[in-house]
Amino acid sequence: MSTAQNARTAALEAVIVAHATELKLPTIRRRFKALADEATREQQAPVAYLAALMEAEIAERSERREKRRLIDARFPALKYLQDFRFDENQGIPQATIAALAEGSWITDRESVILIGDSGTGKTHLATALGIAACQQRRRVRFTTLAALANELQEAHSQHELARVIGRYTRTSLAERRITAFIPPAAQHAQARRRPGRPHTLQEPDGCGRCDRSNHAW
């Protein structure tokens, strides 16, 4: 390649970098040269090269958004459904949890309540279901009842209550952890349809089993 060609290529690359920066396309800015070299080696058509660039940008943008949703959810720790030991918790049906992970209960405006002894995996399951919702592009917020009360009280004192309530209203799923004693006579829970948003998944600490829509687990 001649000096003039090199200079022209460098000038075009600078233009692409500038435009990609202006349009906020960081993946294209970072990868256009490598993908161009690949397209040349594989003798790809220009439209195939352009499609590869667009696909790379969309894939990385989706990954960044998912990471942001996970951060915004404020999970105490990231716990995934595939890591839950169903063999050690025989009373929890894997098929039911898998169905919950699909998220239709959120769309249907249902609530899910997880009740059980300490250490039986309530927080793990609640977090895993929340992460599944994040992966479905839903906004999630994980909190405790005490933390929620403190947040609302502080917002009220700072005259920001409307803003905080608005943020929760825009949330697809709110997960609340509640510590409570469940007497033996009431060792069950039901996921009840509740109007409005946000949809809720609550996990009280106590004794008992878990029900959803009047079906015992």
Number of C-alpha atoms within 10 A of each C-alpha: 7 7 8 9 10 11 12 12 13 12 12 12 15 13 12 16 18 13 14 17 14 10 10 11 16 15 19 24 20 13 13 20 13 11 17 17 12 13 17 13 9 9 11 13 11 12 9 12 19 17 12 17 18 14 14 17 19 15 11 13 15 14 13 12 14 19 14 13 20 20 12 14 22 14 20 11 10 12 18 16 19 9 10 15 13 14 10 10 12 9 12 19 12 17 9 11 15 13 11 17 21 13 17 12 17 21 10 12 18 21 23 24 23 25 26 20 15 13 9 16 19 21 23 19 20 26 24 23 24 29 25 19 23 23 17 13 14 18 24 28 23 22 19 16 16 12 12 14 12 12 14 16 14 13 16 14 10 9 11 14 16 11 12 14 13 11 13 17 15 13 17 20 28 21 27 22 22 16 14 12 13 18 11 10 7 10 15 21 23 18 20 15 14 13 11 9 16 23 24 23 23 23 23 24 21 19 17 19 19 22 19 19 13 12 10 12 15
